Amino acid sequence: MDRLITGTHHICLKPQNPAEFEKTIAFYRDVLGMPVTREWENGIMLDTGDGTVMEIVMEGTGESGRGSIQHFALRTDDVDACCEAVRKADYMVTEEPSDFTVPCREPYLIRYAFCLGPLGEEVEFFKEY
């Protein structure tokens, strides 16, 4: 079978009100340093650094989102610095930075940590060695 998927294009978050919208943008843009790539009246796209974008769209309905995503992982060279930035901005680190060897056929070492974002989304900071 030919490969149909070539990568991740974007991750989309939909805040439920204008305050959540601004808080979410501030978290990803100001706390984590993702530059703005596009903006429109009720939305913004931020560069994650590898061609994938974080889309934040003010189309909330006041209801919780559909579907179920456990978390998404953001690639970083410094997991600990991400956690420091999150804490400094008064967000919760839910799992402290730690190293782990993923027991694959060819094991590889990673460093990771988790935090909660402004909409309650679980964000993983992920580094492969």
N, C-alpha and C positions, 0 to 999 in steps of 0.2 A: 504494500500500500504506500502511495506517495504521502509525504509529510504535508499535512494541511495547515498545521499551526507553526508559525515561525517565531513566536514570542508573545509576550504580554504587551498590549498597547496601552491600556490604562486601567486604573482602579478608580471607581466612582463612589463618592460619599454624598449622601443627600441629607443635609441638616434639615430640621423641622421648622426652624424659624430664623429670622435675621440675626439674632444674637448668636445662635449656634453656628450660623454661616460664618460670621466674622471671627468667632473663637476658633473654628476649625481651620480657616485660612491662616490665622495667626500662628497656630500650633505648627502646621507643616511648613509655612513660609519663614516665620521668625524664629521659632524654637529649633526646628530641624534644618533650617537653611535651604529649603528647596526654592530655586528661582521660578518666577512666574514666566510661563511661555505664552499663554493666551488668556485674555479676559473678555467677558461680555457682561451684559446687564445683570444676569443672575447666575453667573458661573465663572470659574477660573480653572486653569490647568497649570500644574506645577511640575517641574522637571525632577524626576527621581534620580537622574544621573546616568541611566543606561539606555535611554530612549523611551522608557515607559513613563507615562505621566500620571499624576494624581489629579483627578477631576473632582471638583467640589461644586455641586449644583444646588441652588436654592429652589428646589421643587418639592420640598417636604409637604406632606399631607397631614402631619400631626399624628400619624400612625407609625408603628414600628415598621422597619424595612421588611421586604419579602425575601424569602430564601434564608439560607443559613451559611455564614462564612465563619469559621472558627477564628481565623486571624489572617493577616497578610504580613509578609516579611519584607523589610527594606534592607538592601545590601549596604554595608558600611565597612570602612576600614578601621573604625574605632567604636566598638560597642559601648565601652565605658563612657566615652565622651557623650554619646547619645543619651545615656541614662542620666549623666550629670546635667545636661541641658533640659531634659524632661523634669527632673527634680527642681531645678532652679526656676522653672516656669510653673511650679506647683501642680504637676501631674504625677500620677502614681506609677512607680515602677513595681510591677506585680511579680516579676521573677528577675532576680539579680543576675548580672553578667556571670557566665560560667562557660568553661570549655567542655566539649563533649566530643567523643569519637563516634561518629555515626557508623553503626555496624553493618555496612553494605558489603557487597562482594569485595569491593576495594575500599576498605574503611578510610574515612577522611575526618580530619579534625576541624571543628567549627567553634566559634565563640558566639553566644547568643544571649539575649535578654528580652523581656517583654514589658510593655507598659500599656496603660489605657489612654486612648486619645480622647479628644473633647466630646465625641459622640458616644463614648463607651466602647469604641472599637478596640480590639486587641491588636497591638502592633508589635511585631518582633523585629529586633535589630539583629542582623545576621552577617557573620564574617566567616568565609571559608579560608583556611590556611593553605 
